[in-house]
Amino acid sequence: MVAVQCHVTVRFPGHAPLHYRADTRVARRFAEAANAMGRVLVGIDLDMRKALRPLPCQLLWQ
């Protein structure tokens, strides 16, 4: 089974957003943990039109 890739947007207050790609399952786990910290906002969508870098440290969220 092939994992579905998604677009992950990471926003820190006062900084430009960062854009990555990740497996949907990994992205959801990362977003849940990061958003719970309160100082970062993570969004997930299927907009894969850009050449996106992989989400750093994906193995931590598998």
Order of alpha helices (4+ residues) and beta strands (2+ residues): beta-beta-alpha-beta-beta
